[in-house]
Amino acid sequence: MANEKIQMPSSGGGLIRYFDEYKSKISIKPMYFIIFIVLVIIFEFVLYKFF
């Protein structure tokens, strides 16, 4: 029984890595995105509090 080896197929066969080939025309730095989210939260808080 120890001599019987079962080989599983390769899990990466036939897959294409598209992220290596694609570059977006629009790129936003993560810090700008975080600042935008914080500003939206503050804006919503102000609207909720005063209106």
Biopython code that builds the backbone (N, CA, C, O; Angstrom):
import numpy as np
from Bio.PDB.StructureBuilder import StructureBuilder

atoms = [
    (1, "MET", "N", (0.803, -1.181, 0.000)),
    (1, "MET", "CA", (0.000, 0.000, 0.000)),
    (1, "MET", "C", (0.855, 1.258, 0.000)),
    (1, "MET", "O", (0.443, 2.269, -0.568)),
    (2, "ALA", "N", (2.009, 1.230, 0.605)),
    (2, "ALA", "CA", (2.861, 2.401, 0.658)),
    (2, "ALA", "C", (3.449, 2.713, -0.709)),
    (2, "ALA", "O", (3.836, 3.853, -0.967)),
    (3, "ASN", "N", (3.523, 1.715, -1.593)),
    (3, "ASN", "CA", (4.100, 1.930, -2.923)),
    (3, "ASN", "C", (3.102, 2.556, -3.892)),
    (3, "ASN", "O", (3.500, 3.046, -4.948)),
    (4, "GLU", "N", (1.826, 2.551, -3.557)),
    (4, "GLU", "CA", (0.810, 3.123, -4.441)),
    (4, "GLU", "C", (0.757, 4.638, -4.237)),
    (4, "GLU", "O", (0.343, 5.116, -3.181)),
    (5, "LYS", "N", (1.174, 5.379, -5.246)),
    (5, "LYS", "CA", (1.158, 6.827, -5.152)),
    (5, "LYS", "C", (0.117, 7.373, -6.116)),
    (5, "LYS", "O", (0.041, 6.958, -7.272)),
    (6, "ILE", "N", (-0.668, 8.292, -5.631)),
    (6, "ILE", "CA", (-1.673, 8.936, -6.458)),
    (6, "ILE", "C", (-1.218, 10.363, -6.704)),
    (6, "ILE", "O", (-0.941, 11.101, -5.759)),
    (7, "GLN", "N", (-1.141, 10.756, -7.969)),
    (7, "GLN", "CA", (-0.736, 12.108, -8.299)),
    (7, "GLN", "C", (-1.973, 12.905, -8.698)),
    (7, "GLN", "O", (-2.770, 12.479, -9.533)),
    (8, "MET", "N", (-2.106, 14.060, -8.084)),
    (8, "MET", "CA", (-3.216, 14.951, -8.397)),
    (8, "MET", "C", (-2.790, 15.872, -9.541)),
    (8, "MET", "O", (-1.609, 16.194, -9.673)),
    (9, "PRO", "N", (-3.749, 16.294, -10.365)),
    (9, "PRO", "CA", (-3.391, 17.212, -11.446)),
    (9, "PRO", "C", (-2.940, 18.565, -10.905)),
    (9, "PRO", "O", (-3.318, 18.973, -9.808)),
    (10, "SER", "N", (-2.144, 19.230, -11.681)),
    (10, "SER", "CA", (-1.650, 20.551, -11.310)),
    (10, "SER", "C", (-2.816, 21.527, -11.209)),
    (10, "SER", "O", (-3.697, 21.533, -12.068)),
    (11, "SER", "N", (-2.827, 22.349, -10.167)),
    (11, "SER", "CA", (-3.950, 23.262, -9.961)),
    (11, "SER", "C", (-3.830, 24.526, -10.796)),
    (11, "SER", "O", (-4.817, 25.248, -10.939)),
    (12, "GLY", "N", (-2.687, 24.819, -11.341)),
    (12, "GLY", "CA", (-2.501, 26.047, -12.093)),
    (12, "GLY", "C", (-2.538, 25.852, -13.596)),
    (12, "GLY", "O", (-2.238, 26.781, -14.346)),
    (13, "GLY", "N", (-2.894, 24.681, -14.040)),
    (13, "GLY", "CA", (-2.866, 24.385, -15.471)),
    (13, "GLY", "C", (-3.896, 25.175, -16.257)),
    (13, "GLY", "O", (-5.082, 25.142, -15.931)),
    (14, "GLY", "N", (-3.462, 25.875, -17.278)),
    (14, "GLY", "CA", (-4.364, 26.582, -18.166)),
    (14, "GLY", "C", (-4.836, 27.930, -17.679)),
    (14, "GLY", "O", (-5.617, 28.585, -18.369)),
    (15, "LEU", "N", (-4.397, 28.365, -16.531)),
    (15, "LEU", "CA", (-4.833, 29.666, -16.027)),
    (15, "LEU", "C", (-3.947, 30.778, -16.577)),
    (15, "LEU", "O", (-2.732, 30.619, -16.699)),
    (16, "ILE", "N", (-4.565, 31.896, -16.905)),
    (16, "ILE", "CA", (-3.831, 33.050, -17.417)),
    (16, "ILE", "C", (-3.838, 34.131, -16.350)),
    (16, "ILE", "O", (-4.868, 34.384, -15.726)),
    (17, "ARG", "N", (-2.739, 34.743, -16.148)),
    (17, "ARG", "CA", (-2.630, 35.806, -15.152)),
    (17, "ARG", "C", (-2.847, 37.140, -15.856)),
    (17, "ARG", "O", (-1.914, 37.708, -16.425)),
    (18, "TYR", "N", (-4.075, 37.636, -15.814)),
    (18, "TYR", "CA", (-4.423, 38.844, -16.538)),
    (18, "TYR", "C", (-3.868, 40.101, -15.877)),
    (18, "TYR", "O", (-3.601, 41.085, -16.568)),
    (19, "PHE", "N", (-3.689, 40.094, -14.564)),
    (19, "PHE", "CA", (-3.238, 41.300, -13.894)),
    (19, "PHE", "C", (-1.817, 41.686, -14.301)),
    (19, "PHE", "O", (-1.418, 42.833, -14.104)),
    (20, "ASP", "N", (-1.055, 40.768, -14.856)),
    (20, "ASP", "CA", (0.282, 41.108, -15.351)),
    (20, "ASP", "C", (0.205, 41.881, -16.665)),
    (20, "ASP", "O", (1.120, 42.636, -16.994)),
    (21, "GLU", "N", (-0.877, 41.698, -17.416)),
    (21, "GLU", "CA", (-0.985, 42.281, -18.737)),
    (21, "GLU", "C", (-1.799, 43.573, -18.749)),
    (21, "GLU", "O", (-1.701, 44.339, -19.708)),
    (22, "TYR", "N", (-2.588, 43.834, -17.729)),
    (22, "TYR", "CA", (-3.522, 44.953, -17.745)),
    (22, "TYR", "C", (-3.042, 46.067, -16.834)),
    (22, "TYR", "O", (-2.673, 45.828, -15.684)),
    (23, "LYS", "N", (-3.050, 47.286, -17.355)),
    (23, "LYS", "CA", (-2.718, 48.447, -16.539)),
    (23, "LYS", "C", (-3.833, 49.465, -16.724)),
    (23, "LYS", "O", (-4.155, 49.841, -17.851)),
    (24, "SER", "N", (-4.416, 49.907, -15.634)),
    (24, "SER", "CA", (-5.537, 50.832, -15.687)),
    (24, "SER", "C", (-5.081, 52.229, -16.104)),
    (24, "SER", "O", (-3.972, 52.659, -15.789)),
    (25, "LYS", "N", (-5.967, 52.928, -16.822)),
    (25, "LYS", "CA", (-5.668, 54.301, -17.208)),
    (25, "LYS", "C", (-5.906, 55.249, -16.048)),
    (25, "LYS", "O", (-5.324, 56.333, -15.995)),
    (26, "ILE", "N", (-6.761, 54.842, -15.119)),
    (26, "ILE", "CA", (-7.074, 55.650, -13.941)),
    (26, "ILE", "C", (-6.386, 55.017, -12.736)),
    (26, "ILE", "O", (-6.636, 53.856, -12.414)),
    (27, "SER", "N", (-5.536, 55.768, -12.084)),
    (27, "SER", "CA", (-4.909, 55.248, -10.866)),
    (27, "SER", "C", (-5.047, 56.280, -9.759)),
    (27, "SER", "O", (-4.726, 57.454, -9.942)),
    (28, "ILE", "N", (-5.525, 55.828, -8.616)),
    (28, "ILE", "CA", (-5.724, 56.691, -7.455)),
    (28, "ILE", "C", (-4.852, 56.161, -6.335)),
    (28, "ILE", "O", (-4.856, 54.968, -6.033)),
    (29, "LYS", "N", (-4.111, 57.061, -5.730)),
    (29, "LYS", "CA", (-3.290, 56.640, -4.603)),
    (29, "LYS", "C", (-4.202, 56.255, -3.441)),
    (29, "LYS", "O", (-5.227, 56.903, -3.229)),
    (30, "PRO", "N", (-3.854, 55.223, -2.691)),
    (30, "PRO", "CA", (-4.700, 54.776, -1.577)),
    (30, "PRO", "C", (-4.957, 55.861, -0.537)),
    (30, "PRO", "O", (-6.037, 55.901, 0.051)),
    (31, "MET", "N", (-3.991, 56.735, -0.301)),
    (31, "MET", "CA", (-4.163, 57.789, 0.695)),
    (31, "MET", "C", (-5.263, 58.762, 0.278)),
    (31, "MET", "O", (-6.041, 59.212, 1.119)),
    (32, "TYR", "N", (-5.335, 59.091, -1.022)),
    (32, "TYR", "CA", (-6.391, 59.975, -1.514)),
    (32, "TYR", "C", (-7.758, 59.334, -1.336)),
    (32, "TYR", "O", (-8.730, 60.009, -0.999)),
    (33, "PHE", "N", (-7.827, 58.049, -1.559)),
    (33, "PHE", "CA", (-9.089, 57.330, -1.404)),
    (33, "PHE", "C", (-9.540, 57.339, 0.057)),
    (33, "PHE", "O", (-10.721, 57.542, 0.337)),
    (34, "ILE", "N", (-8.620, 57.123, 0.976)),
    (34, "ILE", "CA", (-8.953, 57.149, 2.405)),
    (34, "ILE", "C", (-9.412, 58.538, 2.830)),
    (34, "ILE", "O", (-10.376, 58.672, 3.584)),
    (35, "ILE", "N", (-8.722, 59.578, 2.346)),
    (35, "ILE", "CA", (-9.118, 60.950, 2.665)),
    (35, "ILE", "C", (-10.520, 61.232, 2.135)),
    (35, "ILE", "O", (-11.324, 61.862, 2.822)),
    (36, "PHE", "N", (-10.821, 60.777, 0.927)),
    (36, "PHE", "CA", (-12.141, 60.976, 0.345)),
    (36, "PHE", "C", (-13.222, 60.306, 1.195)),
    (36, "PHE", "O", (-14.272, 60.901, 1.437)),
    (37, "ILE", "N", (-12.978, 59.088, 1.647)),
    (37, "ILE", "CA", (-13.946, 58.366, 2.482)),
    (37, "ILE", "C", (-14.173, 59.099, 3.794)),
    (37, "ILE", "O", (-15.313, 59.222, 4.243)),
    (38, "VAL", "N", (-13.093, 59.593, 4.422)),
    (38, "VAL", "CA", (-13.220, 60.323, 5.682)),
    (38, "VAL", "C", (-14.020, 61.608, 5.465)),
    (38, "VAL", "O", (-14.850, 61.961, 6.303)),
    (39, "LEU", "N", (-13.787, 62.299, 4.375)),
    (39, "LEU", "CA", (-14.545, 63.516, 4.081)),
    (39, "LEU", "C", (-16.024, 63.225, 3.862)),
    (39, "LEU", "O", (-16.875, 64.005, 4.290)),
    (40, "VAL", "N", (-16.338, 62.132, 3.212)),
    (40, "VAL", "CA", (-17.739, 61.751, 3.005)),
    (40, "VAL", "C", (-18.401, 61.445, 4.349)),
    (40, "VAL", "O", (-19.546, 61.837, 4.573)),
    (41, "ILE", "N", (-17.700, 60.757, 5.237)),
    (41, "ILE", "CA", (-18.243, 60.448, 6.562)),
    (41, "ILE", "C", (-18.486, 61.727, 7.351)),
    (41, "ILE", "O", (-19.529, 61.864, 7.992)),
    (42, "ILE", "N", (-17.555, 62.657, 7.318)),
    (42, "ILE", "CA", (-17.723, 63.935, 8.020)),
    (42, "ILE", "C", (-18.896, 64.709, 7.430)),
    (42, "ILE", "O", (-19.697, 65.277, 8.173)),
    (43, "PHE", "N", (-19.005, 64.738, 6.110)),
    (43, "PHE", "CA", (-20.103, 65.433, 5.444)),
    (43, "PHE", "C", (-21.457, 64.845, 5.848)),
    (43, "PHE", "O", (-22.401, 65.583, 6.126)),
    (44, "GLU", "N", (-21.544, 63.513, 5.878)),
    (44, "GLU", "CA", (-22.787, 62.874, 6.300)),
    (44, "GLU", "C", (-23.093, 63.158, 7.767)),
    (44, "GLU", "O", (-24.257, 63.338, 8.127)),
    (45, "PHE", "N", (-22.086, 63.200, 8.606)),
    (45, "PHE", "CA", (-22.292, 63.515, 10.024)),
    (45, "PHE", "C", (-22.836, 64.939, 10.172)),
    (45, "PHE", "O", (-23.762, 65.168, 10.950)),
    (46, "VAL", "N", (-22.273, 65.888, 9.441)),
    (46, "VAL", "CA", (-22.725, 67.278, 9.498)),
    (46, "VAL", "C", (-24.161, 67.380, 9.013)),
    (46, "VAL", "O", (-24.967, 68.081, 9.623)),
    (47, "LEU", "N", (-24.494, 66.700, 7.937)),
    (47, "LEU", "CA", (-25.872, 66.722, 7.449)),
    (47, "LEU", "C", (-26.841, 66.122, 8.464)),
    (47, "LEU", "O", (-27.934, 66.648, 8.672)),
    (48, "TYR", "N", (-26.441, 65.033, 9.087)),
    (48, "TYR", "CA", (-27.291, 64.376, 10.068)),
    (48, "TYR", "C", (-27.486, 65.251, 11.316)),
    (48, "TYR", "O", (-28.582, 65.320, 11.872)),
    (49, "LYS", "N", (-26.427, 65.903, 11.736)),
    (49, "LYS", "CA", (-26.459, 66.668, 12.980)),
    (49, "LYS", "C", (-27.226, 67.978, 12.846)),
    (49, "LYS", "O", (-27.946, 68.364, 13.767)),
    (50, "PHE", "N", (-27.089, 68.664, 11.725)),
    (50, "PHE", "CA", (-27.647, 70.001, 11.592)),
    (50, "PHE", "C", (-28.883, 70.099, 10.703)),
    (50, "PHE", "O", (-29.516, 71.155, 10.666)),
    (51, "PHE", "N", (-29.243, 69.052, 9.998)),
    (51, "PHE", "CA", (-30.424, 69.124, 9.130)),
    (51, "PHE", "C", (-31.409, 68.055, 9.478)),
    (51, "PHE", "O", (-32.465, 67.961, 8.852)),
]
sb = StructureBuilder()
sb.init_structure("model")
sb.init_model(0)
sb.init_chain("A")
sb.init_seg("    ")
for serial, (resi, resn, name, xyz) in enumerate(atoms, 1):
    if name == "N":
        sb.init_residue(resn, " ", resi, " ")
    sb.init_atom(name, np.array(xyz, "f"), 0.0, 1.0, " ", f" {name:<3s}", serial, name[0])
structure = sb.get_structure()
